[in-house]
Amino acid sequence: MDWIKKCYSRLLIDNHITDLQPKFMSKFDPEQYVAMVRRSGVKSAMVYSCDHNGNCYYPTRVGHMHANLHGRDIFGETVRLLREAGIVPVAYYTTIFHNNAAKSHPEWRARDINGVDHHGRYHYCCPNQPGFLAFTMEQLAEVAAYPVDGFFVDMTFWPLVCQCPACVEKFGGPAPETIDWNNPEWVRFQRFRERTMAEFGQRLTDHLKSLRPECSVVHQFSPVLHGWYLGQSSGIAAASDYGSGDFYGGRAQHRLGAKLLDAYTAHPPFEFMTSRCVNLNDHTSTRSEEELFLHAATTLANGGAYFFIDAINPDGTLEARTYQRLGNVTRRLEPFTRCIETLRPRLEARCGLYFSMNSCVNAALDGVPLKELTEGSSNMGIRCNPLADEVSATGELLTRMKIPYRILTDRTEDWSGLDTVIVNNARYLSPEECARMREFVRRGGTLIATGMTSLQEPEGKCSGNFLLADLFGVDFTGEFTDTVSYLKTPEEGLTACLNDRCPLVRGRDAELLGTVTVPDYPANDPELYASIHSNPPGIDTDYAGLTLHRYGDGQSVYLYSTLLRHRNASQRAVGERLFRRFVSGELRSNLPPSTEVTLLRSENGSLVVALVNDQEEPPSVPLFHVEIEIPCAPVKSVRRVSDGRQVPVTMRDGKLLLTLERLDEVEMFEIIHQ
């Protein structure tokens, strides 16, 4: 798997072309394909072996070969030519979203409670169907016979809540009729979905490893941010050699997604996929060169490998202009790519942001019959997922404040170097996760927790109180606010929390920093209200809204609501005040909120400081006379990465002062310690 350490620039050319017309894929030329990849300047290319239509691009014994190839093995030819050109070939294979298999074998189909087995153009197979598993194993064995260096298995997630006979038998009966995240039986069913998908992914990985142990295997992991419906868990990350996924949620999601993929990566670097088009549904609307450059720079600044996605034309040709543009981006990025490739640094921070995949649920669906669930067919959109939204907003706030952070998950055992950990609404925590948090605080750390953190164990068990009640110093009353409530503090007065039912708690032995205020009437009652448009604060309560509790050598802060989820100025002000008091690692600078600063520690011990000036409307306006202070050990030398020049070492108040007369889009500094 050495290739992943050497390739920080990668490419995929999407190829989901049907054979419904003779002209489709009739002009595909492996030599042109490889010439375009070379023009892009990347070091690795992912090549399609089988697409969502179930069309194979090699002679398959068990599936369907694209008819317009007339038996020609373009997958094999392309892989050979890439290798001859010195470009690392990786095989793309799709599972579950496999039209030919689903249409040819109705008994393999995934089906929801209403018998729906597809959405629009996408037809699905169930991973719990033994016949489909055997078929997938055979096709992967065919692909593994080619001289590729890695495998990317796409769509290893649930496209619907499957109730096919195989799922019902394996679960031991049908799913609960109604969604209810307070019902242990419903939660148990959700864990069954996650567990069986993870087992399926692991079986595919083990199979490929048995055939090609030297190759990397990775599964699509973008559903990490899409919530419960797709049924992924950290088990998919465990079945992957590194984190990989494509995201379409803009700058904030990119910054968070990069750190998530890094946290779940076993063998760095992670890869962050950026589509050349604005989204997967658009074949021609190309992102600007500036956008592509900033996307790739953000990935590098988080220690990852940037990865572009193009889409082939129906006739099999490629647009030369696209690869010229990608080549321009690659050349502009060269000094930064070379720095990250050479040093292979990982994110370093004193602040950790906890992400609980088990808790990515949507309580607003409680009470909805499964028969009435209408999630639709989108697999790349941002589903309603309050936890991911709150974590994302918290990450945005930390970025605005220039507080570098890294992501922690249920798989993260190394909490070294952290002073503060923020846990957003992590409702389902295991005893092991809770023990890790207790130990962190006991040893002197600060934990900031919000909402329903630790209310239930992963399988849904609930004692009626938080598992971490002793750490928080508060007790859950068993009651919740309405969908509108207010935090009342001496500093900010009243700050609204909207669209969420939040737990009502009472202090046990914690210091009370804020209380809860509620409206006079139930939110949005059609007859009883104070204001026709809104639900103003009306009744002050003695419920704890914000508390501070000493525990061991450390402290925990508990915030009753998902207030940090809101991105308005008033809620942001509360978050900034909270973080300035309790979160370590803020960097003093004159940079605007839109600029991200990351710290990365290299394998040789040097520190990389990365600045990415990514504004809402590209191209970014240059920043002048930039100053930023970096707390660090005594410094021997500082190298500016863009031009390789040594810059003077200037210390101020015991911190390294970095200055730039002008910052356009990106700059990095390598700091060598004495």
N, C-alpha and C positions, 0 to 999 in steps of 0.2 A: 504493500500500500504506500510505498514511498512517493508515488506520484502526487498524492494530495499535499505533501509538504512543499512541493516545488511549483505547483500551479495555482497562482492566485488570480489568474485571468482565465475565464471559462465561457463556453458558448453552447447553446442548444438551438437547433433549428426545428421548430414545431412542424410535424408532418402528419396531420390527421386528414389526409386527402382520400376521398372515396374512389371507387372504381366504377362509378355509375355512368361515366362517359369515357369513350376510348381516349380522348385527349388528356384526361387526368393522369398526371405523372408520366406522360409520354416523352417529355423532354428532359427528364432527370439525367444529369450527367455527373457522376462521382468526381470527375476531374475538376469540373466547374465548382462543385460543392467545396472541395478541398482548397481550390484557389481562393474562394471567397473567405473561407476560414482563415487562411494564411493572411489575406488582406486585412482581416479584423485585428490581427496581432495577438490573439489569445493563445494560450499554451495547451488548452484541453478542449475537446469538443464532444458533446453527447449526441449519439446517433440513434435514430429510431430503429428498433427491431420489430415492434408491434405497436399499433396505435389504438385509440379508443374505438375505432370502427372494428377492431379485431383483424385489421389487414397487416399481414407480415411482409417485411421487405427482404425476406430471404426465403428459400424453399423450405417450407415447414411440412413436417410429416403429420402433425396432429391438428393444425389450424387451417386458416385460409390465407393464401398468398394473394397479394394485390394483383388482380387479374391483368392489369395493363403492363405489368413487368414481364409477362410471358416467360416466367421461370427465371429471369435474370436476378442474380443475387446482389442487389445494389447495397445492401447492408454490409456484406462481406467485402465488396469492392471498396466501399467508402472507408471502412475500418482499415483495410490494408494501405490505402493511399494516405490516410492520416498518419499512420505509423511511419510510413516512408518519409513523410514531410516533417517528422519530428514532433507531431502534435498528438497528445495522449488521447486515445479513443475510450469513451465510456458508453455503455449500452443503455438505451432507454427502453423500458418495458412497462406496459400498462396492465393493471389487474383490476378486477371488480367492474370498472367501466370498460366493458369488453363486449361490444355489440354482437359480433359474430357468434361468440360463445353463448350469449344469452338468447339470441334468436334461434340458434341451432339446437339448443338444449333447454327447452322450457322448464325442465325439472331443476335446473341449476339457478333459476332466477331468484333474486332477492325480491320479496314482496312485502308491502306494508299491510296493516290490519284491514285495509279496504281492498286489497288485491292489486294495488298499483305496483307495477314492476319496472317502470321507466318514467322518465320525465323528458318530454320532447325528443331530442335526437339521441339522448343517452340511455342505454340499456344496461342493466346491472346484473351481476352474478353474486351469489352469496358465498362468502368465504367459509361458511360452515357446511356447505354442500360438498361431500366427499368427492363426487365426480369432478367438480370444478377445481378442487384442490389438486387432484391427480393430473388434470389437464394442465394447470398452471405449472406444476413441477416439470412436466414433460417439455412444455414450451421453453421454460427457463433453462433446461438442460441443453436444448438446441442452441439457445443464444450463448450459453456459457462455452460452447465449443469454439467460439470465435476469439481471436487474440485481443480482447479488450482488457483494460486495466481496472474497470469498475462497472458496477451496475446501479442504475437508478430505477427503483420500482415506484411507479406513480399510482396515486389514487388508493392508497392503503387506508381507507376510511369508509364509514357507512354513509351511503347516499340517501338512506331512509331508515326508519325504525322497522327493521325486518321482522316479519312474523311468518316466514316460510316454514314448512314442516321441520326442516333441519334445525332451525333456531328454536322452535317451540319444544322440540324433543330435547335439545341440548340444555335448555334452560330448565326443563322439567315442567313445562306448562306454558300457557299464553302469558303475554305481558300484562301487567295491571291495566285496567281499562282506562284509568284516569291518571294524568300527570300530577304528581304531588311530591315535591322535594322534601316534605316532612314525613313522608311515608317510607319506612325502611324497605318495604317490598319494592316500591318503585326505584329507590336508590340501588337496591340489589340488582334489579334488572339492568339499570344503566351500567353498573360495574361489570355485569355479564357481557354487555355489548363491548365495553372497552377491553375487557380481558380477552375475549375471543378474537377481537381484531388484532390485539398485540400478539397473541399466540400465532395467528395466521402470518403476521409479518415476520415473527421470529422463525417460523418453519421455513419460509421462503429464504430468509437469510442463511439459516443453517444449511439448507439444500445447496445454495450457491457456494457457500464456503467449503462444503464437502467436495464440490467439483473444482473450484478455483480458490483455494485458501489464500493465495497471494493477492486476490482482488478485493477492492472495497465494495461494500453493499450499503446502500442508503435508501430510505423510504421518504416519500413526500411528507413534509412535516409542517406545511403552512396551516393545517387545521389547528395547530397549537393555539391560535387566537380566535378560532371560530366557534368555540363552545361545545356543549354536550352533544348536540344533534349528530355531528359527524363521528362521534364515538371514538376519538383518539385519546390516548393517554401517554404518559411518559414511557410506557412499554414500547411504543413505536420508536422513540429515541433510543431505547436500549437495544433495539434490533438494528440500529444504524451505526455505521462507523463514524459519521459526522452529521451535523444538522444541515438540512437543506430545505428550501421552500421558496415559492414565489408569492409575493404580497402586493396588494393593489390599493392600500389604504392611505397613501401619501407619506409625507415626510415623518410625521410623528410615529406612524406605524413602522416605518423603515427603521428608525432609530431604536425602537423597542424590539422589533422583530430580530434585528441583528444581535442584540444582547441576549434574547431568548435562545436563538440558535447556538450562540456561543456557550450558553449555560448548559445546553443539552448535548454538546459535542464531546464525544469520547476521544477522537483523534483530530485535533485542529489542523487546518482552519475549517470553520463552517463555510458554507457558500450561500449567498443571498442572491436570488434570481430577480432580474429586472427585465421586464418585457420591453422590447423595442417599440411596440405600439402602446397606446395609452391603456389598453386592457386586452383581454383575450378575445373579446367579441368584435374588436375592430382590426381589420386586416391592413389598413393603409395609413391610419392617423399616427404618424411617427412622433415620438418624443424628440424634442430638440437636442442638439449636441450638448448644450449646457445641462439639460436635465439628466441625460445619460451620464455625463461626467460627474455630476453631483451625487447621483445614485451610487456610482462605483466608488467615489471618494468616501462616502459615508460608510460603505461596507469596509473599505480598507482601514478607515479610522477606528473601526471597532474590531480590527484584527482578523477580518474575514476575507474570503476570496470572492471577488465580484464576478457576476455571471449574467450574461446577456441572453435574452430569448428573442429569436426572430421567427417568422412563419414563412414556410415555403409557398410559392404560388401554386395554384391547382395543377398547372401543367408540369410542375417539377423544377421550374427555374427559380433563380434568386435575383434580387435587385442589387446590382453592383454598388449603387449609391449608398445603400444601407451599410455595406461592409467598409466602404471608404470612410463613412461617418464613424463607425465603430473603431476603425484603425486610427482615426484622428484622436478619439477619446483615449485609446490605449497608449498612444504615444505621449499625450499630455500627462497621463497618469504614471508614466514609466519610472520617474525617480521615487515616487511614493510606493508604487508596487514593489520595486526592487528593495526598498527599505523594509517593508513588511515581510517580503519573501525571505530576506536574509536574516532578519532578527526573530521572526515568528513570535511576535509578542502577544500576550493575552491581556484582557482588560484588568485594570487594577483600580480599586476604589476602597474608600473607607465606609461607604454606604452600600447596603444591599437592599434590593427590592424583591420581595418574595412573590413568586407566581405559583399558584396552586391550580393545576389542570383539573383536579377533582372538583374544584369549586366553581368552574366555569359553567354555571347553571343559569336558568332564567326562571326565577320564582314567579314572574308575572304569568307564567303558563299554568300555575297551580290551579287545579280544578278543571282544566281543559280535557275533555275526553280524547283519548288517543285517536279515535276515528275522525275527530274534527281538526287534528293537527295539520296545518298547511304551511310547511316550511319552504316549499318550492324546490326548484332544482339547482339553484346557485350553489356552487361549492367554493367560490373564491370571494364572495361578498363578506361584509362585516355583519355577522348575525348579532341579534340582540343579546349581549353578553355583558352584564354589568361589571363583573370582575375584571375582564380584560379592558373594559373602558376605563375603569378606575385606575388600574395599573398603568395604562397608557397615559392618562391625565397626570398621574403622579410622576411618571417618567418625564413628561413634558415640563412639569414644574421644576424638577431637579435640574433639567437641562437649562431652563431659563435662569436658574440661580447659580449655574456653573458648579453644580455638585456632581462630580463623576459618580456613577453607580454601576453595579453589576447585578445580574439577575441570580437569585437563588431559587432552587426547586426542591422537590421531594428527593431528588437524586444527588443534591449538593451536600457533601459531607464536610468539605473544607470551608469553614467560615473565618479562616485566619485573615488578619488585616482589617477586619470590619469593626467599626465602632457602633454603627447604627444599622438596624434592619427594620424596614417598613413592610407590614403585612396587610395587604388590602383585602378585607372582606373574605378571607379564606375560610369559608364555612365548614369544609370537610377536611380535617387534619387528623393524621394518624397519631397514635401515642408516641411513635418514634419521632415524628416531626415536632410534636409538642415538647418532648424531652430535650430535643436539640435547642429549641427556643429558650426553655428554662435555663439550660446550662449556659447559653450565650449571655443571658442577663445576669445570672448568678456570678459569672466571672467578670462582670463590669460593663457589659454592653447595654445599649438602649434599644428597646423594642417599641415601635409604634404600630398599634393594631387598630383596625377599624371594623365597624359593623358586626357581622355575625362570625367573626374569626373564631374558630375552634368550637362552634356550637355543636357539631356532629362529627362522628368518626366517618371514615370513607364509605363504610357500608350502610350508613344512615342511622346508626345507634346514637341516641341522645339521652343524657341523664337529666335534662331539663336545665342544665347550667353549662357555661363554657367549660371546656376541658382545661382551659388556662385561666380559670377564675382566680386561682391562687396567685398567678403571676400578674393578672390585671388589677387585682384588688377590688373587683366589682362582681356583682351577681346578676344574672339574667332573671327578670321577673316572670318570664313566660308570655309577656305581652309585647306588642309592637305599636309603633306610631302609625298614623294614617300615611298616605302617600305624600303629605306635606308636613314638615316640622322645621323647627329652627333651633340652632345652637346659640345660646346666650352666654357671652363672655364679657368680662369687664373691659377688655381692649377693643373688641369689634362690635359689641352690642349684639344685635340679632343677625344671624347669617342663615339663609334658607337652604334646606335640603329638599329637593323636589323629585317626585316620581319614584320614590323608594320607600318601602316599609322598613323601618329601622328598629332594632331591639331596644326596649326600654330596660334600663339597668339601674341598680342602686349601689352606691359605694359600700364596700365592706370595710376596708381600712386604707383607702386611697385618698389622696388630696383632691378636692373638687376644684377644677379649673373652669368649668362651664356647666350649665344646666340646659334642659330641654324646654322649649316653649312650643305650644301647639295652637292651631286655630280654634276659634270658638265653636265651630261646627265641623262635621265630617267633610273632608275635602270633596269638592264638586257635587255636594248635595244639591239637587235641583230646586229645592224650596228654602232650605235653611242656609243662610250665608251672610257674611258681613259685607263683602264686596262682590258684585256680580261677575267681575272678571277674574278674581284671584281668591286666595285663601290666606288673608293676612294673619300675623301672629295675634293671639288673643289671651291665652292662659299660660302663665308661668307655672312650671312644675318643679318638683324637687328631684326629678330623675337626673341621673348623672349623664352629662353630655360629653365632657372631656375631663379625664382624670390623670393623675400622676401617682405611681406606686413604686416604692423602693422594694427591691428584691435582691437579696444577696449584696453584691458589690455594685449592682446595676440598677436600672429603673425601667419601668414600662409605662407607656402612655396609651390610653384607650380613648378613641373617638367613636361615639355611638353610631354615627351615620356614614353614608357614602358621599359626604360633602366634597371630598377630594376629587370625586368624579367630575364635578362641574368645573368648567373652564372660564367662568365669568370672573370679573375683577374682584368682586366681594369675596367669593369663595377662595379665589387664588390668594387674596390677602391673608386669609386665615391660615391657609397652607404655608405661605411664606413665613409668617410669624412663628408657626409651629416648628417648621424645619430650621429656622435660624436659631431657635432655642435648643432644639434637641438633636439635630443632624450634624455630623462632623463632615469636614472635607470641602467646604465651600471655597472656591478659588476667587481671589480678588482680581477683578479685571475691569476694563472699560468696554467690553464686548457687548453687543446688543443681545436681547433674549434669543433671537433666532439662530445664533451661532453655537454650535455644539463643540465642547471641549472634552476629549477623552484622554485618559492616561492608560498606557499599556506597558507592561513589564516584559522585557525580552528574555530569551533563554540565557543570555550572557549577563543578565543583571542590569543592563542599561534601561533607561526610562524613555519612552516615546510619548511626546505630547502632540496630539493631533487637533487641529482647528478646522472646522468645516463651516464656511459662511454660506448657508443654504437659506435663502429667503423665499417668501411665498411666491413671488413672481420672478422667474429667471429671465435674463441673467441677473445674478446677484450684484447689488451695488457695492463697489469696493469699500473697504473700511480702512481708515487712515490712522496712523499713530496708535497702533494697538499695543496695549500693555496687559500682561497677565502674570500673576505671582504663583509660583509652584513650590509648595513645601516639599523638600526632599533632602536627602543626605548630602554631605559636602560634595561639590561638583568639581570634576577635573576639566571637562570640556563640554561644549555644546555645538552640535552640527545642525545647520539648517538643511533640511532634506531636499528642498526644491532645487538648490544649486550646489549642494555639498559643501558650502563654505562654513568655516568655523566662525562663531560669533562670540563676542566678549562675554565672559562670565560676570554677571552683575548680581550681587546679593543686596537685598533690602529687608531689614527686620528679620534676618535669618531665613529668608526665602529667595529662591531664584527668580529674578525678574527677566521675563522674555519680552522683547519688543519687536514690532514690525512697523516699518513705515507705511506699508500697504499690504492688505490682505484681500486678494480677489475671491477665489473660491476655497482653496485649501492650502494649508501649510502644516508641516510636521517638523519637530525638533527631536534629535536624538541626544539624550543627556548621559554622559559617562561620569560615573561617580569616582571619587578618589579612592 
